[in-house]
C-alpha cells in the first residue's frame, strides 16, 4: 500500500466525488441547508393548519352552533302592547310570510305559518289579542268574498286611523262549513277584497309595502266566540263561532322592530 502524501496535482486529478469539500464550498452549503430546513418547517406548519381547519369545519357541520336570538326591546315611545314578547312573535310572522325584506305584496297560507313561523294556533291569535283597540273584524256572508257597505265603511275609517304605523295586517278566515280547499280559496279572495278596496279608494303608491295578507281558511287559528266583542262590521247582530270566522281581521301595528 502506498501511504505517501497526496500532492495538489493528485487532488486536481481526482474524480469530483473523491475530492474533500473546500471551505468555500462548505460556506455555500450552509444557506442551502438552512433554507431547506426553514422550508420544511413552513410546509409542516401549513399542513397542520389545513388539517386543523378542515377538522374544525367538519365538527361545525356536524354540531352547528345555535344562532343567538335577537332580543326584542320595549320602546317607551311605542304603544303599551309592544312588549318584547309581542314583538318576538310579530317578527316571526313577518319574516315567515315575506312581509319584510322583500319587494312587492306578499302573502301567507296556513302551511307557511305553521312551517316557517313554527307558531301554534293559540300563539298566533295571541299575537292579535293586544290589538283590540287597533283592529276591526270585517265580516262576510256565508260563501261570499265581497265587502258589504258596512264592512267597506269600517275598513276605510280604520285605514285613515294610521297614526304613523308601518304595517297593516289583513288576516282572512273561513268558517268550517265546506271543504278545506274551498275555504282556503275563499279566505284568499276575502283578503284580496280588502286589499283591492283600499287600493281603489286611496291610490296609495306604497300600498304593496304596507299591507300584509294572510289567508288561513278553516285550517289554522280559528277565532273563539270572544272575538264577537271586538269592533266588527255587524255590531249588534247575532254572532257565533261560525260567523266570526267568516271574516277578515284588519289592524295597523304600531310596533317598531
HUFENRA-V734893 format. One record per backbone hydrogen bond with DSSP energy under -0.5 kcal/mol. CO is the residue of the C=O (numbers start at 0). NH is the residue of the N-H. If there is no record, write none. Layout:
co=CO nh=NH
co=CO nh=NH
This chain:
co=0 nh=2
co=6 nh=10
co=7 nh=11
co=8 nh=12
co=9 nh=13
co=10 nh=13
co=14 nh=17
co=14 nh=18
co=15 nh=18
co=21 nh=25
co=22 nh=26
co=23 nh=27
co=24 nh=28
co=25 nh=29
co=26 nh=30
co=27 nh=31
co=28 nh=32
co=29 nh=33
co=30 nh=34
co=31 nh=35
co=32 nh=36
co=33 nh=37
co=34 nh=38
co=35 nh=39
co=36 nh=40
co=37 nh=41
co=38 nh=42
co=39 nh=43
co=40 nh=44
co=41 nh=45
co=42 nh=46
co=43 nh=47
co=44 nh=48
co=45 nh=49
co=46 nh=50
co=47 nh=51
co=48 nh=52
co=49 nh=53
co=50 nh=54
co=51 nh=55
co=52 nh=56
co=53 nh=57
co=54 nh=58
co=55 nh=59
co=56 nh=60
co=57 nh=61
co=58 nh=62
co=69 nh=71
co=74 nh=77
co=78 nh=81
co=80 nh=82
co=82 nh=86
co=83 nh=87
co=84 nh=88
co=85 nh=89
co=86 nh=90
co=87 nh=91
co=88 nh=92
co=89 nh=93
co=90 nh=94
co=91 nh=95
co=92 nh=96
co=93 nh=98
co=93 nh=99
co=94 nh=97
co=105 nh=212
co=107 nh=214
co=108 nh=112
co=109 nh=113
co=110 nh=114
co=111 nh=115
co=111 nh=116
co=112 nh=116
co=112 nh=118
co=119 nh=123
co=120 nh=124
co=121 nh=125
co=122 nh=126
co=123 nh=126
co=123 nh=127
co=124 nh=127
co=124 nh=128
co=125 nh=129
co=127 nh=130
co=128 nh=131
co=130 nh=133
co=130 nh=134
co=133 nh=251
co=135 nh=137
co=135 nh=249
co=136 nh=138
co=136 nh=232
co=137 nh=247
co=140 nh=143
co=147 nh=151
co=148 nh=152
co=149 nh=153
co=150 nh=154
co=151 nh=155
co=152 nh=156
co=153 nh=157
co=154 nh=158
co=155 nh=159
co=156 nh=160
co=157 nh=160
co=159 nh=161
co=161 nh=164
co=166 nh=252
co=167 nh=211
co=168 nh=250
co=169 nh=171
co=169 nh=213
co=170 nh=248
co=171 nh=215
co=178 nh=182
co=179 nh=183
co=180 nh=184
co=181 nh=185
co=182 nh=186
co=183 nh=187
co=184 nh=188
co=185 nh=189
co=186 nh=190
co=187 nh=191
co=188 nh=192
co=189 nh=193
co=190 nh=194
co=191 nh=195
co=192 nh=196
co=193 nh=197
co=194 nh=198
co=195 nh=199
co=196 nh=200
co=197 nh=201
co=198 nh=202
co=202 nh=204
co=203 nh=206
co=205 nh=208
co=205 nh=209
co=206 nh=209
co=206 nh=210
co=209 nh=167
co=210 nh=212
co=211 nh=169
co=212 nh=107
co=213 nh=171
co=213 nh=215
co=214 nh=109
co=215 nh=218
co=215 nh=219
co=216 nh=173
co=223 nh=226
co=224 nh=227
co=225 nh=228
co=226 nh=229
co=230 nh=136
co=231 nh=234
co=233 nh=236
co=239 nh=243
co=240 nh=244
co=241 nh=245
co=242 nh=245
co=244 nh=246
co=245 nh=139
co=246 nh=172
co=247 nh=137
co=248 nh=170
co=249 nh=135
co=250 nh=168
co=252 nh=165
co=252 nh=166
